[in-house]
Amino acid sequence: MKRRSFLKSAGIGAVATTAVAAPAIAQGAPEVKWRCASSFPKSLDTIYGAAELLSKRVAAATDGKFQIQIFAAGEIVPALQVLDAVQNATVECGHTVPYYYVGKDPTFAFAGAVPFGLNSRGQMAWMTIGGGREMINEFYKDYNITGYAAGNTGAQMGGWFRKEIKTVEDLKGLKFRIGGFAGQVLTKLGVVPQQIGGGDIYPALEKGTIDAAEWVGPYDDQKLGFNKVAEYYYYPGWWEGGPQIDLMANLDAYNKLPKSYQNILEMACAEANTWMLAKYDVQNPKALRELVAAGTKLTAFPQPVLEACFTAADELYNETAAKNAKFKKVYDSWKPFRAEHALWYQVADNTFDNFMVRMYRQKKI
């Protein structure tokens, strides 16, 4: 009887200790409220929605102590000024594509996507295990920011064109909405690149201010209505094989966070990164079928065009590395990683994927 009495007492004590400890920990956590400027409109529920997801996860993991309020493009700052807002502490963080800021330094491209670069898995591998994130955050310090991967769209489409692109000559004089480093590549081939925020692309294409535009892929492009103002839908988006969206945090604000909050923020971003890619992979096939059924002319870029673009990109990288030490440092790590990644993919994934496509075309799946 004494033994049973002891166990019962011990059980009560254990429960009581647990009940007291949890609130004590919660009470000791500071209340933190951040504002996050997105580069995307609310209508794009996947690329914008990833920021909402990570905000909810951070709040849930901290019992509401750490709140991040998301603001769409234009609500605090325009889509392409998010970095400036984070750097200057107008907001504590931003959800944006790093290559938007290649005008400040082309090194930003590696944190987003580099033409003829890595696919989504390769980008994740290089950034997570291959040393990419460490180099990027070291570079980010010059702008008083730090970053986490917080989204990836997967390989993108090549964009919407009013006229067919049959040869390299057809690119000359083309006013093309295209972001990041790819615009500089295409300049070598006579294209006139235009960097425009997502919400402003449709009116520019409709009015003829631009001749072509790329955004993400079928799901978003259909939402934005590009098929209503351009007939030809090209693929692949060779400039964005696996583009990463970063959560950029003001370094001073980030360093003030408790370590537990920093870890929670990192984990929430990792979930947002996976979630965005998965959601696009679910949504894009249906949207593509609907676009083609409605009259969109789905067309692959001719191989000579792709090869000319690849050569131009390689030239640009070497030219940039020769005059920009920061770019060269990252490029010297990234380039051999890309080669190893291509070597591996041709053996397993690419062979498997191509076989499954053949089975699909033979109506066996």
HUVEN-V319087 format. One record per residue. RES is the residue in three letters. OMEGA is omega in radians with two decimals (none if undefined). BURIAL is + if it has 24 or more other ideal C-beta (glycine too) atoms within 12 Angstrom, else -. Layout:
RES;OMEGA;BURIAL
RES;OMEGA;BURIAL
This chain:
MET;3.14;-
LYS;3.13;-
ARG;3.12;-
ARG;3.13;-
SER;3.13;-
PHE;-3.14;-
LEU;3.13;-
LYS;3.12;-
SER;3.14;-
ALA;3.13;-
GLY;3.12;-
ILE;-3.14;-
GLY;-3.13;-
ALA;3.12;-
VAL;-3.11;-
ALA;3.13;-
THR;3.13;-
THR;-3.10;-
ALA;-3.13;-
VAL;-3.01;-
ALA;-3.05;-
ALA;3.11;-
PRO;-3.14;-
ALA;3.11;-
ILE;-3.12;-
ALA;-3.11;-
GLN;-3.12;-
GLY;-3.12;-
ALA;-3.13;-
PRO;3.02;-
GLU;-3.11;-
VAL;3.10;+
LYS;3.12;-
TRP;2.95;+
ARG;-3.12;+
CYS;3.09;+
ALA;3.10;+
SER;3.04;+
SER;-2.98;+
PHE;3.09;+
PRO;-3.12;+
LYS;-3.10;-
SER;3.13;-
LEU;-2.93;+
ASP;-3.14;-
THR;-3.10;+
ILE;3.03;+
TYR;-3.06;+
GLY;3.12;+
ALA;3.10;+
ALA;3.08;+
GLU;3.13;+
LEU;-3.10;+
LEU;3.08;+
SER;3.13;+
LYS;-3.12;+
ARG;3.12;+
VAL;3.13;+
ALA;-3.11;+
ALA;-3.08;-
ALA;-3.13;+
THR;-3.10;+
ASP;3.09;-
GLY;-3.11;-
LYS;-3.14;+
PHE;-3.09;+
GLN;3.05;+
ILE;3.14;+
GLN;-3.07;+
ILE;3.10;+
PHE;-3.12;+
ALA;3.11;+
ALA;3.10;+
GLY;-3.12;-
GLU;3.04;-
ILE;3.10;+
VAL;3.07;+
PRO;-3.05;+
ALA;-3.01;+
LEU;3.13;+
GLN;-3.10;+
VAL;3.13;+
LEU;-3.12;+
ASP;-3.13;+
ALA;3.12;+
VAL;-3.12;+
GLN;-3.08;+
ASN;3.12;-
ALA;2.96;-
THR;2.98;-
VAL;-3.14;+
GLU;-3.13;+
CYS;3.13;+
GLY;3.12;+
HIS;-2.92;+
THR;3.10;+
VAL;-3.05;+
PRO;-3.08;+
TYR;3.03;+
TYR;-2.96;+
TYR;3.12;+
VAL;3.06;+
GLY;3.07;-
LYS;3.11;+
ASP;-3.13;+
PRO;3.12;+
THR;3.10;+
PHE;-3.07;+
ALA;-3.08;+
PHE;-3.14;+
ALA;3.12;+
GLY;3.08;+
ALA;3.09;+
VAL;3.13;+
PRO;-3.08;+
PHE;-3.13;+
GLY;-3.03;+
LEU;3.00;+
ASN;-3.02;+
SER;3.13;+
ARG;3.11;+
GLY;3.12;+
GLN;3.13;+
MET;-3.12;+
ALA;-3.13;+
TRP;-3.10;+
MET;-3.02;+
THR;-3.04;+
ILE;-3.01;-
GLY;3.09;+
GLY;-3.09;-
GLY;-3.09;+
ARG;3.13;+
GLU;3.13;-
MET;-3.13;+
ILE;-3.14;+
ASN;3.02;+
GLU;3.07;-
PHE;-3.13;+
TYR;-3.11;+
LYS;3.13;-
ASP;-3.14;-
TYR;3.10;+
ASN;3.12;+
ILE;2.92;+
THR;-3.03;+
GLY;3.01;+
TYR;2.99;+
ALA;-3.08;+
ALA;3.10;+
GLY;3.04;+
ASN;-3.07;+
THR;-2.93;+
GLY;-3.12;+
ALA;-3.07;+
GLN;3.08;+
MET;-3.07;+
GLY;3.02;+
GLY;-3.05;+
TRP;-3.05;+
PHE;3.09;+
ARG;-3.13;+
LYS;3.13;-
GLU;3.05;-
ILE;-3.09;+
LYS;-3.11;-
THR;3.09;-
VAL;3.14;+
GLU;-3.12;-
ASP;3.13;+
LEU;-3.05;+
LYS;3.10;-
GLY;-3.10;-
LEU;3.07;+
LYS;-2.93;+
PHE;3.03;+
ARG;3.13;+
ILE;-3.07;+
GLY;2.96;+
GLY;-3.04;+
PHE;-3.09;+
ALA;3.11;+
GLY;3.12;+
GLN;3.06;+
VAL;-3.08;+
LEU;3.07;+
THR;3.11;+
LYS;-3.11;+
LEU;3.04;+
GLY;3.12;-
VAL;3.06;+
VAL;-3.05;-
PRO;3.10;+
GLN;3.08;+
GLN;-3.05;+
ILE;3.09;+
GLY;-3.05;+
GLY;-3.10;+
GLY;-3.08;+
ASP;-3.05;+
ILE;-3.05;+
TYR;-3.13;+
PRO;3.12;-
ALA;3.13;+
LEU;-3.13;+
GLU;-3.09;-
LYS;-3.12;-
GLY;3.07;-
THR;3.04;-
ILE;-3.11;+
ASP;-3.08;+
ALA;-3.13;+
ALA;3.00;+
GLU;3.04;+
TRP;-3.11;+
VAL;-3.07;+
GLY;-2.98;+
PRO;-3.06;+
TYR;3.12;+
ASP;-3.09;+
ASP;3.09;+
GLN;3.10;+
LYS;-3.11;+
LEU;3.02;+
GLY;-3.08;-
PHE;-3.13;+
ASN;3.13;+
LYS;-3.05;-
VAL;3.07;+
ALA;-2.98;+
GLU;-2.99;-
TYR;-3.12;+
TYR;-3.03;+
TYR;3.07;+
TYR;-0.07;+
PRO;3.00;+
GLY;-3.01;+
TRP;-3.14;+
TRP;-3.09;+
GLU;-3.14;+
GLY;3.12;+
GLY;-2.99;+
PRO;-3.09;+
GLN;3.01;+
ILE;-3.10;+
ASP;2.80;+
LEU;3.09;+
MET;-3.14;+
ALA;3.03;+
ASN;-3.00;+
LEU;3.14;+
ASP;3.13;-
ALA;-3.14;+
TYR;-3.10;+
ASN;3.11;-
LYS;-3.14;-
LEU;2.96;+
PRO;-3.13;-
LYS;3.13;-
SER;3.11;-
TYR;3.09;+
GLN;3.14;+
ASN;3.11;-
ILE;3.11;+
LEU;3.12;+
GLU;-3.13;+
MET;3.11;+
ALA;3.10;+
CYS;3.13;+
ALA;3.10;+
GLU;3.12;+
ALA;3.13;+
ASN;3.14;+
THR;-3.09;+
TRP;-3.10;+
MET;-3.13;+
LEU;-3.13;+
ALA;-3.10;-
LYS;3.09;+
TYR;3.14;+
ASP;3.06;-
VAL;-2.98;-
GLN;-3.01;+
ASN;-3.11;+
PRO;-3.14;-
LYS;-3.13;-
ALA;-3.14;+
LEU;3.10;+
ARG;-3.13;-
GLU;3.13;-
LEU;3.14;+
VAL;3.12;-
ALA;-3.13;-
ALA;3.06;-
GLY;3.10;-
THR;3.13;+
LYS;-3.12;-
LEU;-2.98;+
THR;3.07;+
ALA;3.02;-
PHE;3.08;+
PRO;-3.13;-
GLN;3.10;-
PRO;3.10;-
VAL;3.12;+
LEU;-3.11;+
GLU;3.10;-
ALA;3.11;+
CYS;3.11;+
PHE;3.13;+
THR;3.13;-
ALA;3.13;+
ALA;-3.13;+
ASP;3.09;-
GLU;-3.11;-
LEU;3.14;+
TYR;-3.13;+
ASN;3.09;-
GLU;-3.10;-
THR;3.13;+
ALA;-3.11;+
ALA;-3.08;-
LYS;-3.10;-
ASN;-3.05;+
ALA;-3.14;-
LYS;3.10;+
PHE;-3.10;+
LYS;-3.12;+
LYS;-3.14;-
VAL;-3.12;+
TYR;-3.11;+
ASP;3.04;-
SER;-3.05;+
TRP;-3.03;+
LYS;3.11;+
PRO;3.08;-
PHE;3.10;+
ARG;-3.14;+
ALA;3.12;-
GLU;3.14;-
HIS;3.13;+
ALA;3.11;-
LEU;-3.10;-
TRP;-3.07;-
TYR;-3.14;+
GLN;-3.10;-
VAL;-2.98;-
ALA;-3.01;-
ASP;-3.07;-
ASN;3.12;-
THR;3.12;-
PHE;-3.12;-
ASP;-3.13;-
ASN;3.09;-
PHE;-3.13;-
MET;3.08;-
VAL;3.11;-
ARG;3.11;-
MET;3.10;-
TYR;-3.12;-
ARG;3.09;-
GLN;3.10;-
LYS;3.10;-
LYS;3.05;-
ILE;none;-
